[in-house]
Amino acid sequence: MIDRQRLLRYGMDQLSAWLPALLMMVFALGTWWLVRSAPRIVGDATPTPVSPEPDYFMRDFSVRIFNPAGQLTSELKGIKGLHFPADDTMEVTQPRVRAYDEQGHPTVITAQRGVSNADGSELRLYGDARVVRNPITKANGAVVPRLEFRGEFLHAFVNDKRVTSDQPVELRRGADVFTGDVFDYNDKSGVGNLQGRVRGTLHPPAKASP
């Protein structure tokens, strides 16, 4: 009889010692089951869409871009700039860009409105868009005439030194004037391609004075 009482007391002591752990295990299993069984809300894991609205703006600003050697490659100025996080672009009112080549010769780009990508290497220009490069004298003394593009839309690729448009463009090279409906110019090759209704006015070069 005494042994049975001792055994019962021992069992009760062991049960008392393990009961909190057993309860915690049951509670944990019950919580896991509830989480697995609860209905999931559609869209919880869906990332929040990026707002199409601008997240910041600038007024009377200037942005300069330098190459790894510290040389200024381009500068963008504007009356007002709106940044759109959806595509990481900057819409600029009355942009004015000065892009420099390896010798430091600037090309000036202006328009009523422009849209630039994140690093300023690509510009879409709207309304009285112009790209102007002044005459350049090469090391051998040869002079490259002034070059100007005009149109209601120009697409400028600053790093690639290209200007394109799918709308009518006027090209001025020195005193010569050309117009076309579709335009592509590569400054690295010096080749311009005009398509559509192409017209041109050529002026004879000025004679050197004796």
C-alpha positions as CSV (number, residue, x, y, z in Angstrom):
1,M,0.0,0.0,0.0
2,I,2.8,2.4,0.9
3,D,4.6,1.6,-2.3
4,R,1.5,2.3,-4.4
5,Q,1.1,5.7,-2.6
6,R,4.7,6.5,-3.2
7,L,4.4,5.5,-6.9
8,L,1.2,7.6,-7.2
9,R,2.9,10.6,-5.5
10,Y,5.9,10.2,-7.8
11,G,3.6,10.1,-10.8
12,M,1.8,13.2,-9.7
13,D,5.1,15.0,-9.1
14,Q,6.3,14.1,-12.6
15,L,3.0,15.2,-14.2
16,S,3.2,18.5,-12.3
17,A,6.7,19.0,-13.6
18,W,5.8,18.2,-17.3
19,L,2.4,19.8,-17.4
20,P,3.5,23.3,-18.3
21,A,5.6,22.0,-21.1
22,L,2.8,19.9,-22.4
23,L,0.4,22.8,-22.2
24,M,2.9,25.0,-24.1
25,M,3.2,22.3,-26.8
26,V,-0.5,22.0,-27.2
27,F,-0.9,25.8,-27.3
28,A,1.8,26.0,-30.0
29,L,0.2,23.2,-32.1
30,G,-3.1,24.9,-31.8
31,T,-1.7,28.2,-32.9
32,W,0.0,26.6,-35.9
33,W,-3.2,24.9,-36.9
34,L,-5.2,28.2,-36.6
35,V,-2.6,29.9,-38.8
36,R,-2.8,27.2,-41.4
37,S,-6.6,27.0,-41.3
38,A,-7.3,30.8,-41.4
39,P,-8.4,32.2,-44.8
40,R,-5.7,34.2,-46.5
41,I,-6.4,37.7,-47.6
42,V,-5.7,38.1,-51.3
43,G,-3.2,40.8,-52.0
44,D,-1.2,40.6,-48.7
45,A,1.9,39.4,-50.6
46,T,1.3,41.7,-53.6
47,P,3.8,44.6,-53.6
48,T,2.4,48.1,-53.4
49,P,2.3,49.6,-56.8
50,V,4.5,52.6,-57.4
51,S,2.5,55.8,-57.6
52,P,2.4,57.5,-61.1
53,E,2.4,60.9,-59.3
54,P,5.8,62.8,-58.8
55,D,7.4,62.2,-55.5
56,Y,9.5,65.4,-55.4
57,F,10.1,68.5,-57.5
58,M,12.8,71.2,-58.0
59,R,12.8,74.8,-59.1
60,D,15.5,76.7,-60.9
61,F,17.8,73.7,-60.6
62,S,21.1,72.5,-62.1
63,V,22.4,68.9,-62.3
64,R,26.0,68.2,-63.3
65,I,27.3,64.8,-64.4
66,F,31.0,63.9,-64.3
67,N,32.9,61.0,-65.8
68,P,35.2,58.8,-63.6
69,A,38.1,61.1,-64.3
70,G,36.3,64.0,-62.8
71,Q,35.6,65.7,-66.2
72,L,32.3,67.5,-66.6
73,T,30.3,65.6,-69.3
74,S,27.0,67.3,-69.2
75,E,24.9,69.9,-67.2
76,L,21.1,70.1,-67.1
77,K,19.3,73.2,-66.0
78,G,15.6,73.8,-65.8
79,I,12.9,76.1,-64.5
80,K,11.0,73.2,-62.8
81,G,11.7,69.5,-62.5
82,L,9.3,66.7,-61.5
83,H,10.6,63.3,-60.6
84,F,8.4,60.3,-61.4
85,P,9.4,57.2,-59.4
86,A,7.3,54.8,-61.6
87,D,9.9,55.0,-64.4
88,D,12.6,57.0,-62.6
89,T,12.4,59.9,-65.0
90,M,12.6,63.7,-64.6
91,E,10.2,66.0,-66.5
92,V,11.8,69.4,-67.0
93,T,10.2,72.7,-67.9
94,Q,12.4,74.7,-70.3
95,P,15.4,72.4,-70.1
96,R,18.8,73.6,-71.2
97,V,21.6,71.0,-71.5
98,R,25.3,71.5,-72.3
99,A,26.9,68.2,-73.3
100,Y,30.7,68.2,-73.7
101,D,32.8,66.0,-75.9
102,E,36.3,64.7,-75.1
103,Q,37.9,68.0,-76.2
104,G,35.5,70.0,-74.1
105,H,33.4,71.3,-77.0
106,P,29.8,71.9,-75.9
107,T,26.6,70.9,-77.6
108,V,23.6,73.0,-76.4
109,I,20.2,71.4,-76.2
110,T,17.0,73.4,-75.5
111,A,13.2,72.8,-75.6
112,Q,10.0,73.9,-74.0
113,R,9.7,70.6,-72.2
114,G,12.0,67.7,-71.8
115,V,12.0,64.2,-70.2
116,S,15.3,62.8,-69.0
117,N,16.2,59.3,-67.8
118,A,17.9,58.7,-64.4
119,D,21.4,59.5,-65.5
120,G,20.6,62.3,-68.0
121,S,22.0,60.2,-70.9
122,E,18.7,60.2,-72.8
123,L,16.5,63.2,-73.4
124,R,13.1,63.5,-75.1
125,L,12.5,67.1,-76.2
126,Y,9.1,68.6,-77.0
127,G,8.2,72.0,-78.4
128,D,10.7,74.2,-80.2
129,A,13.4,71.6,-79.6
130,R,16.9,72.5,-80.7
131,V,20.4,70.9,-80.7
132,V,23.2,73.3,-81.5
133,R,26.9,72.6,-81.9
134,N,29.1,75.6,-82.8
135,P,31.9,75.4,-85.3
136,I,34.9,73.3,-84.3
137,T,38.5,73.7,-85.5
138,K,40.3,70.4,-85.6
139,A,43.9,69.8,-84.8
140,N,44.8,69.8,-88.5
141,G,43.2,73.2,-88.9
142,A,40.0,72.0,-90.6
143,V,36.8,73.7,-89.5
144,V,33.6,71.7,-88.9
145,P,30.7,74.0,-89.7
146,R,28.0,75.0,-87.1
147,L,25.4,72.2,-86.8
148,E,21.8,72.7,-85.7
149,F,18.7,70.5,-85.5
150,R,15.2,72.0,-85.1
151,G,11.9,70.3,-84.6
152,E,8.8,69.9,-82.4
153,F,10.3,66.6,-81.1
154,L,13.9,65.5,-80.8
155,H,15.2,62.4,-79.1
156,A,18.8,63.0,-77.9
157,F,21.2,60.2,-76.8
158,V,23.9,62.2,-75.1
159,N,26.5,59.4,-74.5
160,D,26.0,57.9,-78.0
161,K,26.0,61.4,-79.6
162,R,22.9,60.7,-81.6
163,V,19.8,62.7,-82.3
164,T,16.7,61.1,-83.8
165,S,13.1,62.1,-84.5
166,D,10.0,60.5,-86.1
167,Q,8.6,64.0,-86.8
168,P,9.6,66.7,-89.3
169,V,13.1,68.1,-88.6
170,E,15.2,70.9,-90.0
171,L,18.9,70.4,-90.2
172,R,21.3,73.3,-90.7
173,R,24.9,72.8,-91.5
174,G,26.7,76.0,-91.9
175,A,24.6,77.9,-94.5
176,D,23.0,74.7,-95.9
177,V,19.5,73.8,-94.9
178,F,17.8,70.4,-95.1
179,T,14.3,69.2,-94.0
180,G,12.8,65.7,-93.7
181,D,10.0,63.8,-92.1
182,V,12.2,61.2,-90.3
183,F,15.6,62.0,-89.0
184,D,18.7,60.2,-87.5
185,Y,22.1,61.7,-87.0
186,N,25.2,60.1,-85.5
187,D,27.9,62.6,-84.6
188,K,30.5,59.9,-84.2
189,S,30.3,59.0,-87.8
190,G,29.1,62.4,-89.0
191,V,26.3,60.9,-91.0
192,G,22.8,62.3,-91.0
193,N,19.9,60.3,-92.5
194,L,16.7,62.2,-93.6
195,Q,13.7,60.3,-94.9
196,G,10.2,61.2,-96.2
197,R,9.8,64.5,-98.0
198,V,13.4,65.6,-98.1
199,R,14.4,69.0,-99.3
200,G,17.7,70.8,-99.2
201,T,19.2,74.2,-100.0
202,L,23.0,74.2,-100.6
203,H,25.1,77.3,-100.7
204,P,28.6,77.3,-102.4
205,P,31.4,77.7,-99.9
206,A,32.8,81.1,-99.4
207,K,35.8,81.8,-101.5
208,A,39.0,82.6,-99.7
209,S,40.2,86.1,-100.1
210,P,43.3,86.4,-102.3
